[in-house]
Amino acid sequence: MRITVWYEGGGFEEFDTTSLTTAGALGTPDAMTDVAVSVTEGDGMWAELSWYDSGGGEGAGVGLAPRRAGCRAHLLSELELARVRSCDVDGVRWLTRVGPDLLDERRLSELLALLYEPPVEALSLARKSAWLLGHLMAADESLGMDEALGAMGMTRASYLFLSHHDAIVPGEAE
C-alpha cells in the first residue's frame, strides 16, 4: 500500500508498506499482510498492520492461517494532519481539504455511486454535495444535518466553505 500525503505548502510525503507485505517481513511465516489506515480525531493518522501466520495450521489438508496483530505506526501527528491538502491511497484520492476540514472522498463517492441520478455526474463537488445532502435529508426526515454530512464524510464547516464559493447551501445551514 502506498500512502501519499500532499501538504498545503506543495510538499509531499510518501509511506510505502510494500516491504511489510512480503513473506517473512515480520520474521515469521507470513501468508498475507494487511494494512488499515485511519484518522483518529485528536491523534492524527495511523496505519495498523495485521498478518496471517501461515505456520500456524496443523494436521492434514488445508491449514488455518490465524490473523495476528502486528503493530501500529503513527504516520502523521494532529499538527501535521492540519497541514494536509490531500491524501491518496494506492493512487486513489481518499482525503481532500475543503475549508478547515478534511473531506472523506471515498465515503462521498460511495454514497453518490449508490444514490446518484444522471444529472449529478457532471456537477462540481459543491453541487454534488448539496444534491446528496438534500437527498439524504428528504429520504429520512429524522436525520439531522450533521448526521447526514457525517455519512457523506464531510463536516458542516466544509459544507459551508463550499457554499460560500458556489452559493448552494440554503440559509438554514448556517
QUITAHU-V173235 format. One record per residue. N is the residue number from 1. RES is the residue in three letters. SS is DSSP state (helix for helix, strand for strand, loop for the rest). PSI is psi in whole degrees, -180 to 180 (999 if undefined). OMEGA is omega in radians with two decimals (* if undefined). Layout:
N&RES&SS&PSI&OMEGA  N&RES&SS&PSI&OMEGA
//
This chain:
1&MET&loop&135&3.11  2&ARG&strand&122&-3.14  3&ILE&strand&116&-3.13  4&THR&strand&123&-3.12  5&VAL&strand&124&3.11  6&TRP&strand&131&-3.09  7&TYR&strand&159&-3.14  8&GLU&loop&-38&-3.10  9&GLY&loop&-1&3.12  10&GLY&loop&-13&3.11  11&GLY&loop&168&3.08  12&PHE&strand&162&3.12  13&GLU&strand&143&-3.11  14&GLU&strand&133&3.07  15&PHE&strand&129&-3.10  16&ASP&strand&118&-3.10  17&THR&loop&8&-3.08  18&THR&helix&-42&-3.10  19&SER&helix&-17&3.11  20&LEU&helix&-5&-3.09  21&THR&helix&21&3.09  22&THR&loop&160&3.13  23&ALA&loop&129&3.09  24&GLY&loop&12&-3.12  25&ALA&loop&-30&-3.14  26&LEU&loop&14&3.10  27&GLY&loop&18&-3.14  28&THR&loop&169&3.08  29&PRO&loop&97&-3.01  30&ASP&strand&114&-3.14  31&ALA&strand&-34&-3.08  32&MET&strand&146&3.12  33&THR&strand&140&3.04  34&ASP&strand&153&-3.12  35&VAL&strand&128&3.07  36&ALA&strand&124&-3.13  37&VAL&strand&135&-3.14  38&SER&strand&158&3.04  39&VAL&strand&126&3.13  40&THR&strand&119&-3.10  41&GLU&loop&130&3.14  42&GLY&loop&-6&-3.07  43&ASP&loop&-5&3.06  44&GLY&strand&-154&-3.07  45&MET&strand&135&-3.11  46&TRP&strand&151&2.96  47&ALA&strand&129&3.09  48&GLU&strand&128&-3.10  49&LEU&strand&128&3.02  50&SER&strand&157&3.14  51&TRP&strand&163&-3.10  52&TYR&strand&117&-3.04  53&ASP&strand&103&-3.11  54&SER&loop&-11&3.11  55&GLY&loop&2&-3.04  56&GLY&loop&-16&-3.08  57&GLY&loop&143&3.11  58&GLU&loop&163&3.06  59&GLY&loop&-178&-3.11  60&ALA&loop&158&3.09  61&GLY&loop&-158&-3.09  62&VAL&loop&126&3.14  63&GLY&loop&158&3.11  64&LEU&loop&129&3.07  65&ALA&loop&95&-3.09  66&PRO&loop&146&3.11  67&ARG&strand&135&-3.13  68&ARG&strand&143&3.03  69&ALA&strand&137&-3.13  70&GLY&strand&-86&-3.12  71&CYS&strand&168&3.05  72&ARG&strand&139&3.09  73&ALA&strand&128&3.12  74&HIS&strand&102&-3.05  75&LEU&strand&-47&-3.10  76&LEU&strand&137&3.04  77&SER&loop&170&3.10  78&GLU&helix&-38&3.11  79&LEU&helix&-41&3.09  80&GLU&helix&-40&3.14  81&LEU&helix&-34&3.13  82&ALA&loop&-19&3.13  83&ARG&loop&-2&-3.09  84&VAL&strand&130&3.03  85&ARG&strand&-42&3.10  86&SER&strand&165&3.14  87&CYS&strand&131&3.10  88&ASP&strand&145&3.02  89&VAL&strand&118&-3.08  90&ASP&loop&42&3.06  91&GLY&loop&3&3.14  92&VAL&strand&130&-3.12  93&ARG&strand&128&3.10  94&TRP&strand&-56&-3.08  95&LEU&strand&143&3.07  96&THR&strand&134&3.10  97&ARG&strand&125&3.05  98&VAL&strand&103&-3.05  99&GLY&loop&-132&-3.05  100&PRO&loop&-14&-3.00  101&ASP&strand&166&3.09  102&LEU&strand&133&3.10  103&LEU&strand&132&3.08  104&ASP&strand&94&-3.07  105&GLU&helix&-30&3.11  106&ARG&helix&-44&-3.13  107&ARG&helix&-44&3.12  108&LEU&helix&-45&-3.13  109&SER&helix&-39&3.13  110&GLU&helix&-44&3.13  111&LEU&helix&-41&3.11  112&LEU&helix&-41&3.13  113&ALA&helix&-32&-3.14  114&LEU&helix&-36&-2.95  115&LEU&helix&-8&-2.95  116&TYR&loop&154&3.02  117&GLU&loop&152&-3.03  118&PRO&helix&-40&-3.11  119&PRO&helix&-16&-3.09  120&VAL&helix&-31&-3.01  121&GLU&loop&-41&-3.06  122&ALA&loop&2&-3.07  123&LEU&loop&163&3.08  124&SER&loop&167&3.08  125&LEU&helix&-40&3.14  126&ALA&helix&-46&-3.11  127&ARG&helix&-35&3.06  128&LYS&helix&-42&-3.14  129&SER&helix&-43&3.12  130&ALA&helix&-43&3.13  131&TRP&helix&-47&-3.07  132&LEU&helix&-42&3.10  133&LEU&helix&-46&3.11  134&GLY&helix&-42&-3.14  135&HIS&helix&-47&-3.12  136&LEU&helix&-44&-3.09  137&MET&helix&-32&3.08  138&ALA&helix&-33&-3.11  139&ALA&helix&-28&-3.12  140&ASP&loop&97&-3.07  141&GLU&loop&-20&3.12  142&SER&loop&-10&-3.11  143&LEU&loop&123&3.09  144&GLY&loop&163&-3.11  145&MET&helix&-45&-3.11  146&ASP&helix&-35&3.08  147&GLU&helix&-44&3.13  148&ALA&helix&-45&3.12  149&LEU&helix&-39&3.09  150&GLY&helix&-41&3.09  151&ALA&helix&-28&3.13  152&MET&loop&-6&-3.11  153&GLY&loop&26&-3.01  154&MET&loop&150&3.05  155&THR&loop&164&3.08  156&ARG&helix&-40&-3.14  157&ALA&helix&-41&3.10  158&SER&helix&-41&3.13  159&TYR&helix&-43&3.11  160&LEU&helix&-36&3.07  161&PHE&helix&-47&3.10  162&LEU&helix&-39&-3.07  163&SER&helix&-35&-3.13  164&HIS&helix&-21&3.13  165&HIS&helix&-16&-3.08  166&ASP&helix&0&3.11  167&ALA&loop&55&-3.05  168&ILE&loop&-17&-2.99  169&VAL&loop&129&3.08  170&PRO&loop&156&-3.07  171&GLY&helix&-31&-3.08  172&GLU&helix&-12&3.13  173&ALA&helix&-23&-3.09  174&GLU&loop&999&*
//
